[in-house]
Amino acid sequence: MSDWKKIAPLEDIPRLGSRVVEIEDGSIAVFRTSDDQVFAVRDACPHKNGPLSQGIVAGHTVTCPLHNWKIDLESGEALGPDEGCTNTYAAKVEEGMVYIQL
């Protein structure tokens, strides 16, 4: 059975911004793109664990604030030439509320 966690109203997450959710084993960054899609990834760049929640969102990627690695928000994969991956979590919006699946 899937465990969906209610995060916040979509309007509480700024476009091209994020909200950090604390879980038992770390933090999850929940992003809202310019087209109002939501994505959730572990709030740690695969390179040096930089806080992705503080990065710049463009399209469906976030740029790590530490060393400018670009991370695909859908897959969690670093974009070339960099290599690595961070965990992703299913995210959805229902009736204006954002949920992530843990």
C-alpha positions as CSV (number, residue, x, y, z in Angstrom):
1,M,0.0,0.0,0.0
2,S,1.4,3.4,-0.9
3,D,2.0,6.0,1.7
4,W,1.2,9.4,0.4
5,K,2.2,12.3,2.7
6,K,0.4,15.7,2.4
7,I,2.9,18.4,2.0
8,A,1.3,21.8,1.4
9,P,-1.1,23.6,-0.9
10,L,0.5,24.1,-4.3
11,E,0.2,27.8,-3.9
12,D,2.5,27.7,-0.8
13,I,5.4,26.5,-3.0
14,P,6.7,29.3,-5.2
15,R,7.0,28.7,-8.9
16,L,10.7,27.8,-9.6
17,G,11.1,27.2,-5.9
18,S,11.0,24.5,-3.3
19,R,9.8,23.4,0.1
20,V,11.9,21.1,2.3
21,V,10.3,18.1,4.0
22,E,12.1,16.4,6.9
23,I,11.8,12.6,7.0
24,E,13.4,10.0,9.2
25,D,16.6,9.6,7.2
26,G,17.1,13.1,5.8
27,S,15.4,15.8,3.8
28,I,13.3,15.8,0.7
29,A,13.1,18.9,-1.6
30,V,9.7,19.4,-3.2
31,F,10.0,21.6,-6.3
32,R,7.4,23.5,-8.3
33,T,8.2,24.2,-11.9
34,S,7.1,27.2,-14.0
35,D,4.4,24.9,-15.6
36,D,3.1,24.0,-12.1
37,Q,4.4,20.4,-12.1
38,V,5.8,19.1,-8.8
39,F,8.9,16.9,-8.3
40,A,10.4,15.5,-5.1
41,V,14.1,14.5,-4.7
42,R,16.4,13.8,-1.9
43,D,17.8,17.3,-0.8
44,A,21.3,16.3,-1.5
45,C,23.3,16.6,-4.7
46,P,25.0,13.2,-5.7
47,H,28.3,15.1,-6.0
48,K,29.0,16.7,-2.5
49,N,25.5,16.5,-0.9
50,G,24.8,20.2,-1.7
51,P,21.3,21.4,-0.7
52,L,19.4,21.0,-4.0
53,S,16.4,22.9,-2.4
54,Q,18.6,26.0,-2.6
55,G,19.4,25.6,-6.2
56,I,18.0,27.3,-9.3
57,V,15.2,25.6,-11.1
58,A,15.0,25.9,-14.9
59,G,12.6,23.7,-16.9
60,H,12.6,20.3,-15.1
61,T,16.1,20.6,-13.8
62,V,17.7,22.1,-10.7
63,T,21.3,23.4,-10.5
64,C,23.1,22.6,-7.3
65,P,24.2,25.8,-5.5
66,L,27.7,24.3,-4.6
67,H,29.3,23.3,-7.9
68,N,26.6,23.9,-10.5
69,W,25.7,20.3,-11.2
70,K,22.4,20.1,-13.1
71,I,20.0,17.4,-11.8
72,D,17.0,16.2,-13.8
73,L,14.0,16.5,-11.4
74,E,12.2,13.5,-13.0
75,S,14.9,10.9,-12.9
76,G,17.3,12.4,-10.2
77,E,20.2,11.9,-12.7
78,A,23.0,14.4,-13.1
79,L,23.2,15.7,-16.6
80,G,26.4,15.2,-18.6
81,P,29.3,15.5,-18.3
82,D,28.6,14.9,-14.6
83,E,27.5,11.5,-13.4
84,G,25.5,10.5,-10.4
85,C,21.9,10.2,-9.1
86,T,19.8,11.3,-6.2
87,N,16.7,9.5,-4.9
88,T,13.4,10.7,-6.4
89,Y,9.9,10.4,-4.9
90,A,6.5,10.3,-6.6
91,A,4.7,13.6,-6.3
92,K,1.2,14.6,-7.3
93,V,-1.3,17.5,-6.9
94,E,-4.9,16.7,-6.0
95,E,-7.4,19.4,-5.4
96,G,-4.7,22.0,-5.1
97,M,-2.7,20.0,-2.4
98,V,0.8,18.6,-3.0
99,Y,1.5,15.0,-1.9
100,I,4.6,12.9,-2.0
101,Q,4.9,9.1,-1.8
102,L,7.3,7.8,0.8
